[in-house]
Amino acid sequence: MFTALWNNVEATVAIILFGIGFTNLMLNRNMIKKIIGFDIMDSAIYLFLAAKGYIKGRQAPIVVNGIQDVEAYINPVPAGLVLTGIVVSVSVSALMLALTIRLYRRYHTLDIDEITMLSRKEEK
Amino acid sequence: MSKLRKDYETTLWYRLLCFVNGEEKPQEEPEEQVRVEEDKTIAIVPEDIWAPVEEDKRQLYDMYRHWTLGRGMKLFHRLYAVFAVFICAVIIGTLLYTVSYLPSFGDAHNPDNNEVAARYIEKGLQETGAVNIVTGMILDYRAFDTLGESHVLFVAAAAVMILLRLDKGKKGNQAQAAAEENDRIYEPKNDAILQKVAKVLVPPIIIFGIYVILNGHLSPGGGFSGGAIIGAGLILYLNAFGFAKTERFFTYKTYKRISIAALGFYALSKSYSFYTGANHLESFIPKGTPGAILSSGLILPLNICVGMVVACTMYGFYAVFRKGGM
C-alpha cells in the first residue's frame, strides 16, 4: 500500500491536506478559522485535480512550432476545471466572510457556540 | 359535534389538539384555586421552616445547572474533539486507501487522458484559433461554463454588497457611517515608503495584468488571472493613497457599468450560437493567423470582458469589506 501511495504522492498530500482542512473545520469554534479550514480543503482539491492532468515528460498545452501531437502535451481538461474551482471558491469565501462580519456586528463574538446560544435566547 | 359537549375542554382530544397547536393547557383555573388555598395554609406556618428545604433545592438546582454549564460543557467539548478527530482520521484513512488503488501519477495511459483531451489538443488550434489550448477550451468549447463563472463572481459581489453596504438613509446607521467617513479622512496615513513603492509598482502591475489578459490565447494566463492582477494593483493603490484618490476614477457607478457591460456583451456574443443551432459554434470573426494578438475570433474580446469583471469584483470585494461601499 505504501509503494502505491508513494507512486501517487501528490494525491496523498492532497488527501492529507483535505483532512487537515476538515479537522480544522470541525475542531475550531472560531468562524474565521473554520473558513480558513474550508479554503485549505479547496486547495487540496485543486492540487489533486492538477496532479491528475500531469503526464510525465510532456509540455504545457500551448502549441509550439505547430506541433499538435497528443504525445507532446499534458491533459488540458483538469486545468480548466481547476480554474472554475478557484473562481467559485473565491466567491464562496467572500460570501462566508461577509456573513461572518454581519454575525459579529450583531452578536459581538466569533465563537459559533456563543452565537447559537445568543440566537436561541433571542428566539425566546 | 364534540364541541357541543359540556366537558369538551377536559376531553383527551381537546388536550391533544392544544398540545399539537402549542397552546397552554386549558386547566389553569381549578389549579389556581388549589394554589391559593395552599398559600393560605403556608402563610400560617412561619417561613423559616421551609428555608433549609429551599436551600437544598437551590443547591441541587445549582449543581445540575453548573454541571451543564461548567463540567458538562467541558466534557462535551472533549468528547466532541475526540469524535471529530476520530471521524477525520476515518475519512483520511478511507480516502488514502482509495488513493492507493489509483493509477500512478503522470502515466500517459491513465483513464483521464482520454479522447476528449486528445480532441482538444489535435483540433483545438484549427477550431478555435487559440494557441493556448486551455484558453481555447474554456472560452470557446466551454464558453457557457465560463459565462456562468463570471456570473458567479458577479452574484457573489452583489451578495456581499447586500450584506455589508451601509445604508446611510437608515436610522442607527448614521453613527457607523460617520465613523466610516471619519476613517476615510484619516485613512491615507501618508506612509512615505508605501506611497513611493506604490508609485513605482502600481503602473507595472496594471500593465502586466493587461498583458496577461491580452495574451490569454497565446500564453499562460487569461481573463481570470489578468483580472486578479489588475485588481491587486488597484488594491495596492487604494491602500497607499486612500479612497479619495481612487474615487476619482472608480466609484460604485463605474463598477456597475463595467460589470453589466462586460457580462452583457459576453452573454449576447455567446448566446447567438443558441439561435444558430448548438453545433454551429463558428463565429463570423475570422480566426486570423495563430500566434498573433488579433486572432482566434471571439476569444480575445471575451477574455477582456472576463478580465474586467474579475478586476472590478476583486476591487469591489476589498472596498466593501474595508468601508462598506465603493
Interface residues (C-beta under 8 A of the other chain):
Chain A: M1 A4 L5 N7 N8 V9 E10 A11 T12 I15 I16 F18 G19 F22 T23 M26 L27 A51 K52 G53 Y54 I55 K56 R58 A60 P61 I62 V63 Q68 D69 V70 E71 A72 Y73 N75 P76 V77 P78 A79 G80 L83 T84 I86 V87 V88 V90 S91 V92 A94 L95 L97 A98 L99 I101 R102
Chain B: A81 A84 V85 I87 C88 A89 I91 I92 L95 L96 Y97 V99 S100 Y101 L102 S104 F105 G106 D107 A108 N110 D112 N113 V116 A117 A118 Y120 I121 E122 G124 L125 V131 N132 I133 V134 M137 I138 R142 D145 T146 E149 V152 L153 V155 A156 A157 A159 V160 L163 L164 L218 S219 P220 F224 P290 V310 F317 V320 F321
